[in-house]
Amino acid sequence: MFHKSDSSGYKQMLEGIKIKTLVFGEKTLLTEFRLEKESKIPRHSHPHEQTGYLVSGRMLLFIGEETFETEAGDSWSIPGDVEHSAEIIEDSIAVEVFSPVREEYLPDNL
């Protein structure tokens, strides 16, 4: 699968949180998150391993019992079933890979 960069296709997931699935295969799914300053991703868990990279911005990332103040260039990996959340300090863009594929993040036009 190949995806040509464009500015369409973002879905509002939560207030201040937009997501776009870029590409996916049999075992992984690549997403881009657009995160607005002062928005929050509530504490949650899922069976998918989640590996991310902060392209721009700053945020607090809570993984299990640990807190990380992230800035552009930082990366993380969250094992499946570990609770995590985020508080966005400034407008941010994050790219994340999920394995296995998160079916709820697949594009509607499949």
Backbone as ProteinMPNN parsed JSONL, in Angstrom:
{"seq_chain_A": "MFHKSDSSGYKQMLEGIKIKTLVFGEKTLLTEFRLEKESKIPRHSHPHEQTGYLVSGRMLLFIGEETFETEAGDSWSIPGDVEHSAEIIEDSIAVEVFSPVREEYLPDNL", "coords_chain_A": {"N_chain_A": [[0.846, -1.168, 0.0], [0.483, 2.247, -0.715], [0.643, 5.661, 0.207], [-0.056, 8.846, -0.79], [0.902, 11.982, 0.348], [-1.519, 14.17, 1.687], [-3.895, 16.715, 2.698], [-6.368, 15.891, 3.525], [-8.895, 13.72, 5.054], [-8.741, 13.501, 7.846], [-10.074, 12.534, 10.992], [-12.207, 13.562, 13.599], [-11.524, 12.572, 16.764], [-11.665, 13.044, 19.527], [-12.377, 16.008, 21.465], [-10.28, 18.391, 20.153], [-8.542, 16.473, 19.189], [-7.421, 14.888, 16.386], [-7.306, 12.277, 13.963], [-5.627, 10.418, 11.44], [-5.473, 7.671, 9.367], [-2.667, 6.545, 7.773], [-1.3, 4.448, 6.276], [-1.685, 0.871, 6.052], [-1.105, -2.581, 6.824], [-1.062, -6.152, 6.867], [-0.312, -6.654, 9.526], [0.335, -4.258, 10.826], [-0.507, -0.783, 11.48], [-0.342, 2.549, 10.471], [-0.565, 5.766, 11.79], [-1.434, 9.28, 11.873], [-1.571, 11.753, 14.278], [-3.177, 14.772, 15.044], [-2.911, 17.13, 17.415], [-4.372, 19.355, 19.577], [-3.371, 22.171, 21.55], [-3.816, 21.984, 25.05], [-5.695, 19.949, 24.912], [-6.863, 16.623, 25.784], [-6.13, 13.154, 26.06], [-7.932, 10.673, 27.373], [-7.238, 8.344, 30.1], [-6.676, 5.039, 29.139], [-6.719, 1.679, 27.792], [-5.69, -0.862, 25.479], [-5.507, -3.845, 23.456], [-3.47, -3.565, 21.608], [-0.048, -3.117, 20.678], [1.663, -0.044, 20.815], [3.538, 2.224, 19.144], [5.268, 5.234, 19.021], [6.141, 8.516, 17.666], [7.049, 11.812, 18.234], [6.476, 14.339, 16.151], [6.227, 17.13, 16.116], [5.807, 19.765, 18.569], [4.742, 19.561, 22.069], [4.032, 17.393, 24.807], [2.537, 15.842, 27.706], [3.001, 12.553, 28.528], [1.535, 9.754, 29.808], [2.324, 6.652, 30.891], [1.438, 3.649, 32.109], [2.504, 3.802, 35.369], [4.27, 5.845, 34.997], [5.423, 9.145, 34.032], [6.067, 11.21, 31.266], [7.602, 14.024, 29.876], [7.273, 15.003, 26.776], [8.927, 16.04, 23.755], [9.441, 17.387, 20.444], [10.861, 14.928, 18.39], [11.114, 12.948, 20.286], [10.361, 9.532, 21.233], [8.3, 6.573, 21.792], [7.17, 3.426, 23.149], [4.408, 1.528, 23.805], [3.34, -1.188, 25.53], [0.815, -3.668, 24.74], [-2.345, -3.577, 26.443], [-1.543, -1.91, 28.552], [-2.291, 0.785, 30.614], [-2.664, 4.162, 29.516], [-2.305, 7.714, 28.851], [-2.66, 11.166, 27.72], [-1.675, 14.615, 27.914], [-1.903, 17.547, 26.186], [0.529, 19.915, 25.691], [1.35, 21.892, 23.894], [0.306, 22.717, 20.531], [0.535, 19.799, 18.598], [2.007, 17.171, 16.596], [1.852, 13.767, 16.129], [3.13, 10.608, 15.142], [2.064, 7.308, 14.907], [2.389, 3.767, 15.263], [0.412, 0.888, 15.223], [0.034, -2.417, 16.409], [-1.486, -5.535, 16.746], [-3.3, -4.577, 13.713], [-5.494, -1.87, 14.229], [-8.71, -2.19, 13.929], [-10.821, -0.345, 14.136], [-9.642, 1.964, 13.273], [-9.327, 1.741, 10.593], [-9.736, 2.995, 7.245], [-12.906, 4.284, 6.126], [-13.635, 3.705, 3.52], [-13.144, 1.066, 2.638]], "CA_chain_A": [[0.0, 0.0, 0.0], [1.195, 3.523, -0.79], [-0.211, 6.809, 0.485], [0.489, 10.145, -1.177], [0.563, 12.986, 1.347], [-2.539, 15.181, 1.416], [-4.417, 17.291, 3.938], [-7.735, 15.427, 3.787], [-9.047, 12.416, 5.672], [-8.617, 13.496, 9.308], [-11.321, 12.325, 11.728], [-12.215, 14.077, 14.973], [-11.698, 11.462, 17.702], [-12.05, 13.7, 20.776], [-12.194, 17.438, 21.312], [-8.876, 18.759, 19.984], [-7.743, 15.315, 18.758], [-7.78, 14.364, 15.066], [-6.476, 11.139, 13.548], [-5.699, 9.99, 10.04], [-4.715, 6.46, 9.056], [-1.854, 6.801, 6.59], [-1.21, 3.174, 5.57], [-1.797, -0.295, 6.92], [-0.848, -3.865, 6.195], [-1.666, -7.275, 7.579], [0.042, -6.686, 10.948], [0.561, -2.935, 11.408], [-1.283, 0.342, 10.981], [0.38, 3.791, 10.715], [-1.501, 6.884, 11.929], [-0.943, 10.599, 12.252], [-2.455, 12.463, 15.197], [-3.072, 16.226, 15.18], [-3.302, 17.319, 18.805], [-4.436, 20.777, 19.901], [-2.942, 22.606, 22.873], [-4.734, 21.833, 26.178], [-6.601, 18.804, 24.775], [-6.448, 15.472, 26.581], [-6.534, 11.794, 25.715], [-8.164, 10.062, 28.689], [-6.577, 7.075, 30.435], [-7.319, 3.903, 28.486], [-5.814, 0.613, 27.357], [-6.172, -1.689, 24.362], [-4.572, -4.965, 23.29], [-2.479, -3.263, 20.576], [1.2, -2.424, 20.97], [1.581, 1.294, 20.225], [4.861, 2.826, 19.071], [5.047, 6.574, 18.491], [7.2, 9.499, 17.456], [6.496, 13.156, 18.248], [7.03, 15.103, 15.031], [6.316, 18.525, 16.547], [5.025, 20.096, 19.745], [5.099, 19.03, 23.389], [2.916, 16.827, 25.553], [2.797, 14.929, 28.81], [2.568, 11.202, 28.186], [1.445, 8.914, 31.003], [2.35, 5.237, 30.512], [1.426, 2.938, 33.373], [2.683, 4.717, 36.496], [5.325, 6.803, 34.659], [5.065, 10.363, 33.306], [7.147, 11.684, 30.403], [7.359, 15.269, 29.163], [7.834, 14.74, 25.455], [9.106, 17.146, 22.819], [9.701, 16.919, 19.078], [11.986, 14.005, 18.262], [11.014, 11.862, 21.267], [9.586, 8.373, 20.789], [7.832, 5.704, 22.872], [6.502, 2.169, 22.807], [3.492, 1.163, 24.877], [2.881, -2.573, 25.343], [-0.625, -3.893, 24.777], [-3.045, -3.687, 27.728], [-0.998, -0.991, 29.561], [-3.037, 2.039, 30.627], [-1.901, 5.344, 29.132], [-3.075, 8.917, 28.542], [-1.804, 12.287, 27.314], [-2.123, 15.995, 28.028], [-1.177, 18.257, 25.143], [1.071, 21.177, 26.207], [1.252, 22.82, 22.768], [-0.127, 22.016, 19.321], [1.495, 18.723, 18.342], [1.757, 16.128, 15.598], [2.493, 12.501, 16.482], [2.935, 9.485, 14.223], [2.071, 6.094, 15.714], [2.166, 2.464, 14.649], [-0.318, -0.043, 16.075], [0.104, -3.819, 16.014], [-2.021, -5.734, 15.402], [-4.075, -3.492, 13.116], [-6.698, -1.41, 14.947], [-9.784, -2.213, 12.925], [-11.632, 0.873, 14.213], [-8.904, 3.034, 12.615], [-9.275, 1.521, 9.139], [-10.547, 3.956, 6.487], [-14.297, 3.895, 5.855], [-13.842, 3.354, 2.114], [-12.591, -0.262, 2.311]], "C_chain_A": [[0.895, 1.236, 0.0], [0.202, 4.634, -0.522], [0.521, 8.079, 0.098], [0.016, 11.178, -0.167], [-0.52, 13.936, 0.846], [-3.139, 15.633, 2.738], [-5.832, 16.838, 4.265], [-7.721, 14.127, 4.589], [-8.877, 12.359, 7.174], [-9.999, 13.343, 9.937], [-11.168, 12.892, 13.133], [-12.495, 12.908, 15.906], [-12.233, 11.955, 19.043], [-11.899, 15.194, 20.526], [-10.705, 17.75, 21.253], [-7.971, 17.643, 19.501], [-8.272, 14.811, 17.414], [-6.802, 13.254, 14.71], [-6.691, 10.869, 12.06], [-4.878, 8.719, 9.905], [-3.984, 6.71, 7.748], [-1.772, 5.554, 5.71], [-1.384, 2.043, 6.574], [-1.496, -1.538, 6.105], [-1.553, -4.944, 6.973], [-1.465, -7.183, 9.087], [0.222, -5.329, 11.6], [-0.317, -1.886, 10.748], [-0.561, 1.613, 11.407], [-0.605, 4.954, 10.717], [-0.751, 8.181, 12.187], [-1.999, 11.239, 13.144], [-2.147, 13.951, 15.143], [-3.698, 16.566, 16.523], [-3.251, 18.801, 19.164], [-4.031, 21.042, 21.348], [-4.102, 22.51, 23.87], [-5.772, 20.718, 26.002], [-6.026, 17.624, 25.559], [-6.945, 14.177, 25.946], [-6.703, 11.073, 27.044], [-7.445, 8.723, 28.855], [-7.374, 5.921, 29.823], [-6.268, 2.828, 28.215], [-6.481, -0.126, 26.211], [-5.143, -2.792, 24.145], [-3.427, -4.693, 22.309], [-1.21, -2.657, 21.158], [1.162, -1.109, 20.197], [2.959, 1.935, 20.3], [4.726, 4.18, 18.389], [6.29, 7.424, 18.42], [6.547, 10.876, 17.433], [7.209, 14.003, 17.197], [7.232, 16.561, 15.431], [5.466, 18.716, 17.795], [5.597, 19.522, 21.032], [3.852, 18.475, 24.041], [3.427, 16.026, 26.731], [2.209, 13.588, 28.413], [2.641, 10.361, 29.452], [1.336, 7.469, 30.548], [2.472, 4.432, 31.793], [1.503, 3.937, 34.507], [3.734, 5.798, 36.219], [4.773, 7.986, 33.871], [6.277, 10.845, 32.529], [6.732, 13.011, 29.787], [8.062, 15.141, 27.819], [7.95, 16.025, 24.653], [9.467, 16.557, 21.464], [10.97, 16.077, 19.033], [11.96, 12.856, 19.245], [10.139, 10.73, 20.724], [9.26, 7.481, 21.97], [7.274, 4.41, 22.296], [5.688, 1.742, 24.024], [3.031, -0.274, 24.632], [1.351, -2.644, 25.358], [-1.122, -4.031, 26.206], [-2.444, -2.841, 28.85], [-1.78, 0.319, 29.471], [-2.119, 3.209, 30.305], [-2.85, 6.492, 28.82], [-2.104, 10.012, 28.134], [-2.496, 13.607, 27.593], [-1.252, 16.813, 27.082], [-0.774, 19.65, 25.647], [1.031, 22.26, 25.135], [0.831, 22.029, 21.543], [0.96, 21.028, 18.909], [1.049, 17.841, 17.19], [2.548, 14.905, 16.031], [2.172, 11.466, 15.416], [3.046, 8.221, 15.064], [1.754, 4.864, 14.873], [1.453, 1.588, 15.673], [-0.18, -1.453, 15.508], [-0.57, -4.66, 17.099], [-2.819, -4.517, 14.943], [-5.281, -3.155, 13.99], [-7.807, -1.256, 13.928], [-10.612, -0.935, 12.942], [-10.935, 2.077, 13.577], [-8.793, 2.824, 11.103], [-10.151, 2.541, 8.424], [-11.929, 3.388, 6.179], [-14.492, 3.329, 4.451], [-13.223, 2.017, 1.711], [-13.669, -1.162, 1.772]], "O_chain_A": [[1.943, 1.253, 0.646], [-0.945, 4.571, -0.965], [1.607, 8.352, 0.609], [-1.175, 11.234, 0.139], [-0.448, 14.442, -0.274], [-2.917, 15.008, 3.775], [-6.438, 17.359, 5.201], [-6.671, 13.512, 4.778], [-8.869, 11.266, 7.74], [-10.971, 13.943, 9.477], [-10.132, 12.722, 13.775], [-13.573, 12.316, 15.855], [-13.142, 11.357, 19.619], [-11.358, 15.604, 19.499], [-9.955, 17.422, 22.173], [-6.758, 17.831, 19.406], [-9.415, 14.366, 17.31], [-5.634, 13.282, 15.098], [-7.776, 11.066, 11.513], [-3.708, 8.693, 10.287], [-4.6, 7.045, 6.736], [-2.134, 5.598, 4.534], [-1.248, 2.234, 7.782], [-1.612, -1.552, 4.879], [-2.536, -4.679, 7.664], [-2.341, -7.585, 9.852], [0.258, -5.249, 12.828], [-0.801, -2.06, 9.63], [-0.2, 1.753, 12.575], [-1.384, 5.119, 9.779], [0.39, 8.188, 12.647], [-3.181, 11.262, 12.8], [-0.983, 14.348, 15.19], [-4.884, 16.316, 16.741], [-2.196, 19.428, 19.064], [-4.31, 20.246, 22.245], [-5.227, 22.907, 23.566], [-6.643, 20.556, 26.857], [-4.857, 17.628, 25.945], [-8.034, 14.121, 25.374], [-5.728, 10.878, 27.77], [-7.093, 8.063, 27.877], [-8.593, 5.844, 29.976], [-5.072, 3.057, 28.394], [-7.69, -0.022, 26.007], [-4.011, -2.674, 24.614], [-2.51, -5.507, 22.193], [-1.276, -1.787, 22.026], [0.688, -1.062, 19.062], [3.486, 2.162, 21.388], [4.144, 4.278, 17.309], [7.328, 7.12, 19.007], [5.588, 11.089, 16.691], [8.385, 14.338, 17.338], [8.265, 17.159, 15.132], [4.538, 17.952, 18.058], [6.741, 19.069, 21.093], [2.755, 19.003, 23.863], [4.578, 15.59, 26.763], [1.049, 13.505, 28.008], [3.692, 10.27, 30.088], [0.364, 7.096, 29.89], [3.484, 4.514, 32.488], [0.661, 4.829, 34.604], [4.056, 6.584, 37.111], [3.79, 7.858, 33.14], [7.386, 10.888, 33.062], [5.637, 13.123, 29.236], [9.29, 15.168, 27.74], [7.181, 16.969, 24.841], [9.764, 15.367, 21.354], [12.011, 16.461, 19.567], [12.695, 11.883, 19.076], [9.286, 10.948, 19.863], [9.868, 7.608, 23.033], [6.952, 4.322, 21.111], [6.217, 1.613, 25.129], [2.39, -0.544, 23.617], [0.685, -1.777, 25.925], [-0.413, -4.539, 27.074], [-2.807, -3.04, 30.009], [-1.916, 0.895, 28.392], [-0.97, 3.261, 30.743], [-4.035, 6.284, 28.559], [-0.887, 9.831, 28.189], [-3.72, 13.718, 27.523], [-0.024, 16.778, 27.164], [-1.633, 20.463, 25.987], [0.717, 23.414, 25.427], [0.979, 20.807, 21.51], [2.143, 21.364, 18.872], [-0.134, 17.776, 16.856], [3.753, 14.982, 16.271], [1.075, 11.453, 14.858], [3.99, 8.064, 15.839], [0.975, 4.909, 13.921], [1.836, 1.547, 16.842], [-0.263, -1.662, 14.298], [-0.242, -4.502, 18.275], [-2.99, -3.553, 15.689], [-6.001, -4.048, 14.436], [-7.829, -0.297, 13.156], [-11.062, -0.478, 11.891], [-11.571, 3.109, 13.361], [-8.215, 3.66, 10.409], [-11.204, 2.916, 8.94], [-12.099, 2.182, 5.996], [-15.42, 2.553, 4.221], [-12.819, 1.85, 0.56], [-13.401, -2.317, 1.442]]}, "name": "protein", "num_of_chains": 1, "seq": "MFHKSDSSGYKQMLEGIKIKTLVFGEKTLLTEFRLEKESKIPRHSHPHEQTGYLVSGRMLLFIGEETFETEAGDSWSIPGDVEHSAEIIEDSIAVEVFSPVREEYLPDNL"}
